[in-house]
Amino acid sequence: MLAGERDVTAPGSVGARVRRLTAGAHVVVIEVEPDGVVAKHPAASFQLFAVVSGSGWVSGADGGREPIAAGEAVVWDPGEEHESGSDEGMTVLVVEGESISI
């Protein structure tokens, strides 16, 4: 087991573990509308950007767009310039913290 990881002990649970991603996390959901964009900005801290539904694109400092879809994620380092958007719309879970351990 990894540090901070523990087995899920709910009755009937088998082969499942839980682990805190980061201490003092800031967690938000971003709803990106069709043709929506979250403009380029630096990450304030480590940031996990996980697409929950829909699809879109992400880019780093070079501006090159990479597709991203539900079930996929990217982690940005503190200060890393990034941007995201979607042609069809997407829902994203964002977790920010001092460190991200996934």
GUZATI-936046 format. One record per atom (N, C-alpha, C): residue in one letter; z, y, x. Coordinates in steps of 0.1 Angstrom, whole numbers, plus 5000, padded with zeros to 4 digits. Layout:
N
aZYX ...
This chain:
102
m500049885008 m500050005000 m500050125009 l499450235004 l499350365010 l500750435008 a501050535016 a502150615014 a502150685001 g503350674994 g503450734981 g502850654969 e502350544972 e501650454962 e502750364956 r502550334944 r503450234938 r502750154927 d503150034924 d502549944914 d502850004900 v501949984891 v502150024877 v502949904871 t504049944865 t504949834861 t505049824846 a504149894838 a504149874824 a503949734820 p504649674810 p504449534806 p502949504804 g502549394811 g501249344810 g500249404820 s500749494828 s499849554839 s499749454850 v498449444855 v498149354866 v497249424876 g497549424889 g496649474899 g496349624898 a497349704894 a497049844893 a498149924900 r497750034907 r498650114915 r498350264911 v499450344913 v499350484911 v499750554924 r499050674926 r499350744938 r499150894935 r500050974940 r499951124938 r498751174947 l497851244942 l496751304950 l497251414959 t498151494954 t498651614962 t499851664956 a500751714965 a501951784960 a501651924955 g502251974945 g502052104940 g500652134936 a500052034929 a498652054925 a498452154914 h497252214915 h496752304905 h495552224899 v495652194886 v494652114879 v494052194867 v492752194867 v492052264856 v490852184852 v490252214840 v489052154835 v488052274834 i486852244840 i485752344839 i484752294830 e484352364819 e483252334811 e482052414815 v481052354820 v479852424824 v478852414813 e478452514807 e477452514796 e476052474802 p475052434793 p473752424798 p473252554805 d472652534816 d472152644824 d473252734830 g474452674830 g475652754835 g475752734850 v476452824857 v476652824871 v478052874874 v478752814883 v479952864890 v479452914903 a479453044905 a478853114916 a479553074929 k478753084940 k479353054953 k480553124956 h481553054961 h482853104965 h483553014975 p484553064982 p485252974992 p486352894984 a486552774988 a487652694982 a488952754987 a489952774978 a491252834981 a492052734989 s491852604986 s492652494993 s491752374992 f492252264996 f491552134994 f491252124979 q489952094975 q489552084961 q488751964958 l489251884949 l488551764943 l487851814931 f486551794930 f485651834919 f485051704914 a485651664903 a485251534897 a484551554883 v483251504882 v482551524870 v482951414860 v483451464848 v484051374838 v482851334828 s482051424825 s480951404816 s479751494819 g478551454816 g477351534818 g476951514833 s476151614837 s475651604851 s475251754855 g475051764868 g474651894873 g474351884888 w474751984895 w474451994909 w475652064916 v475752044929 v476752114938 v475952154950 s476452254957 s475852294970 s477052354978 g476752334991 g477752395001 g477252525007 a477652555019 a477352685025 a475852705027 d475052595029 d473652605032 d472852625019 g473452615007 g472752634995 g471952524990 g471852414997 g471052294993 g471752224981 r471052214970 r471652154958 r471552004959 e472651934956 e472751794955 e473151754941 p472451654935 p472851614921 p474151554921 i474851574909 i476151504907 i476251474892 a476851364889 a476951314875 a478351254872 a478551234859 a479851174855 a480151054863 g481451044868 g481850934876 g481750964891 e481151084895 e481051124909 e481851244912 a482251264924 a483051374928 a482751414942 v483251534946 v483051594959 v484451654962 v484751654975 v485951724980 v485551844989 w486051964987 w485752074995 w487052105003 d486852145016 d487952185024 d488252335022 p489552375026 p489852515024 p488852605031 g488452715024 g487552805029 g486052765028 e485752645025 e484352595024 e483652665012 e482552735015 e481752795005 e481052684997 h481052704984 h480452604975 h480052664962 e479152604955 e478652654942 e478252524933 s478252544920 s477952434911 s477252484899 g476552394892 g475852434880 g475252314873 s474752344861 s474152234853 s473052284844 d472052194843 d470952224834 d471252184820 e471952064819 e472352014806 e473752034801 g474652074810 g476052094808 g476851974814 m478152014818 m478951914824 m480451954823 t481351854822 t482751884822 t483351824835 v484151914842 v484651884855 v486151894855 l486751794862 l488251804864 l488351854879 v489051964881 v489252014894 v490752004898 v491051944909 v492451934914 v492452004928 e493352104929 e493452174941 e494952164947 g495052144960 g496352134966 g496252144981 e497452134988 e497552155002 e496752045010 s496651925003 s495951815009 s495451734997 i494351654999 i493851564989 i493751424995 s494551334990 s494551194995 s493851104985 i492651064987 i491950974978 i491450854985 
